[in-house]
Amino acid sequence: MKSPKGRIVAIGGNEDKGIAPSPEAVELKQPSHFFNQGILKRIHDELYGPGTRIEVITTATRFPEEVGNVYTDAFLKLGCDNVGILPLQDREDTVRPDYLERLRKTDCIMFSGGDQSRLPHVLLGTKALQIIRNRYEQEEMFLISGTSAGAMALSGLMINGSLERDPLLKGTVELRQGLGLLQQIIIDTHFVNRRRIPRLIEAVASTTSHIGIGLGEDTGILIRQNSCIETIGSGLVIIIDGRQVLRNNYQKAKAEEALCIENLILHVLPKGQSYHLASGEFSNC
């Protein structure tokens, strides 16, 4: 299978959108200090100049107009005024000729946050997703981004939710089919802030051929060819690799039984560090 030519930016949620925290700065509508160095700026810079088109896909949220406007305003502050809101809110929307044409012509799509289960429910098996997948596989200048739920759904296997109980007991985490744009990866978001290391460990234990990637808030990864990831944003990326596990009781354990996993590998990547998925090593790729 050939590596996809396009790029993906997966974001852990709560990325800087240019609103400063101080009341005075908000009143004066001044962008935050780090906004011009942040994730949305990196997305803007990965594209190729004036007139670049970005479509914000709001499938995951119940408030498509409000969420879409937040991103159009943020990109406008960065100098990108060619941004649209594409409200693919149900399966009927995925066959609208005008929406499909917009997917064919845009340079970048961004999946908003919300409820990740809505994305495969609405998009799997549709012409809209096929256009997105084909362009990602074939076009070097095409970029896909997703934040929070929109990032989690990019993988073939995604975390759909978890139970609020003692962690690292079998059955805490629910996995289901995602959009399948990324392979052999499971993404979790709001990772450090919501203390989600245990649920990503269980997800990886359940399928050790996959690498777990935990994204902190205002933190993301730029993925090239489904093989090399670079940390962007202000926080940390945690990688949990189960491919060299020696002992793992997940398959034999009963529901709510404690998990036992030997030789699970964990990496921490701050901003600017890169990691090669195939080799499992830090890299300059």
N, C-alpha and C positions, 0 to 999 in steps of 0.2 A: 504493500500500500504506500503510495507516494505521500510525502509530507505536505500539508496544506501550505499554500503560498502566502495567505493572508496573516494578519496579526490579531491577537485578542488582548484586551485589557480587562482583567477581572479585579473588582474593587471590593474591599471589605465593608463598605457602607460608611455613611456619615462623612463623605469626602468634603473637603473645603470647597464651598461654592461661592466664596468671595464676600461673605457677610462677617464683618468683624464682631468680636464678642462684646466690646465695650458699648454702652448706650450712646456715647457721643459719636462713635464711629458709625453705628447703625443709623443714627439720626442724620449724619452727614453723607450716608450711603458710600462710605469709603470701603474698599475691599480690604480683606485681612492681609496681614504682612506676608504670609506664605502663599497666598493664592496664586501669584504669578510664577511660583515654582512648584505648584502642586500637580495633582493627578489630572484634573481636567485640562490644565495647560499642557501636560505631556500628551494627552490625546490630541489636542489641537496641534501640537508640534509634529506628531507622527503623521498628520495629514499633509497635504501638499499645496498650501497656498490659498490666496484669496478666492472666494467662491466655492470653497469646499462645502459639500452638503452633509449635514448630520441629521439623522432621523432618530428621535427619542421614542422608543417603543414602550408603551405604558401598560402592557398586558397584565403585569403582576399587581398593579395598584387599583384600588377602588376609586381613586381620585385622579383620573388621567389628565385632566386639564390643569389642575393645580400642580401636580408633580411635573408635568411637561413644561409648564411655565417657569418653574424653578431652574430647569436646565437651560432653557432658551435664554433666560436672563444671565445665567452664569457664563455661558459661551459668548454672549454678546459682550460682556465685560472683557473677555479675552480677544475681542476683535473678530469673532465669527458670527456673522449676522444671517447665515444661510442655514437655519436650524428649523426643523419641523417636528410636530408632535404626531406620531402615527399610532392611533388608538385601536390596536388590534385586540378588542375586548372580548370577542367571541369568534367562533369558527366561521361564521358568515363573513366577518371582516377579512378573513384570510384569503378569500377568493375575489374580493372587489378588484376590478381591473385597474382602477386608479391607485389603489394601495400597492398592488403588485408592481406597477410601473415605477412608483416611488422607490421601492426596494431595489429595482434594477438600476436606478440612476444614482442613488445616494453613494457617498464615499465612505460613510461610517454609520453604524447603527449603535444605539445605546439602550440596553434593556434596563428599565428602572427597577427600583426595589419594590417590595410589597410581599406577596405570597408566592413563593416559588412554585407551588403546585399548579398554579394557574397557567404557567408558561407551557409545560408539556400538554396540559389539558387542552389548551387552545391551539397550539402550534404543531404538535406532532402529527406527521402524515399529511401536512398541508403543502400547497404550492408555495406559500409564503416562506416556510422554513426551507424548502428545497432551493429556492432562489438564494436565500442567505447562505446555505451550506455550499452550493456550487460556487458562489462568488468567493467565499472564504477559501475554498480549496484551490481555486484557479487564478485569483487576482492578487498580485503582490501589494497593491495599493489599497486593498479593502481592509477595513478595520472594524472589529466587533468589540463592543464594550458592554459590561454588565456590572451593576452595583448591588450589593447585598443579595436579595433574592435573585436578582438578575444575573449575578455572578455564579451563584450556586447551581442554577439551572443549566449552565453552559455545558456541563459534563454529561457523559453518557449515563453515569450513575450519580444521583444526587441525594443529599440528606433532605428528607421531607419534613423532619421534625424529631423531637426527642421528648421523653417523659421526664417530668420533674421529680426525680427520685435519686437514690444513691447511685453515683456514677460507677461505671465499669462493672455493671451487672448486665448479663446478656439480655437483650431485648429492649434496652433503653432507647436505642436509635432506630428510626424508621428510614429505610432507603427505598428509592423508587427510580424509575427511568427518567432521565433528564433529556435535554435537547440533543445531546450527542455530538456537539461541535468539538469538544475536547475528549480525548480517549485516555483511559487508564489513570484518570485523575478524579479525586473527590475534593470539592472546595467547600470550606466552611467560612463564615463571615462573622463580623463583630467578635472576632475570635478571642482576643486577649480581654477585651472589656467585659464579655459575658462568660468568661472562664469555660470555654468550650473544648479544651484539650481532651477531657475524657470521652466526649461523644465522637470526636474525630478518631481517637484511638480505637473505639469499638467499630467505627465504620471501616477502618483499615483492617482490623482483625477479621472482619467478616469477609473480606476479599483482598487478600494480601498481594494480588497482582496490581493493585491500584496504589498510587501515592496520595496521601492526604496533604492538602495545602490549607493552612489556616491563615486568614487575612485579618489583620487588625483594622480598626476604623481609620479612615483617612489614609489607607494603605492599600496598595494593589500590586499586581504583577503584570508585566508586559510579556506575552508569550509569543514566541516566533516558531513557526513550523511544528507546533505541538511538541517541541523538544527542549527549548531553552527559555528559562524564565528569569526576568530581572525585576527586582523589588523597586517600586516607586512609591512616593508618598512619604508620610512623616513617621510611620510606625514600623512594626516588625512583621515578617512573614515566617510562619512556623511550618516546617516540612516534616511529615511523619511517614517514614518509608518502612514498609513491612516485607519487602521482597527478600530480606535475608533472615527472616524470623526462623528460629530453631524449634521453638515449642509454642504451640498456640491451641488452647482448648476450646476455641469458639465453636467449632462444628459439633463437638461432642457435649458441650455444656448445656445444661437445661436452662429454661427461662429463669431469669433473676439469679442465676448462679454467677459467682465472681469469675472474671476473666483472668487468665494467666498467660502472659505473652513474654517470650524470651527473645532478646536481641532485636527489639524494635529500635530503629534508628531515628533520631530527631536532629534536625538542623534549624538554626536561627539565622535568617537573612535580613539584615538592615538595608536601608536604601542604598541602591547602587550595586549591590551584590547580585551575582548571577549563578544559576544552578542548572546543570544539564540533567534532564529527566532520565535519559537512557543510562548514563554512567553513574548517576547518583552522586556526582561530585560538583563542587564549586567550579565555576568556569568563567571564561571571558567571552563566551559565545554571544 
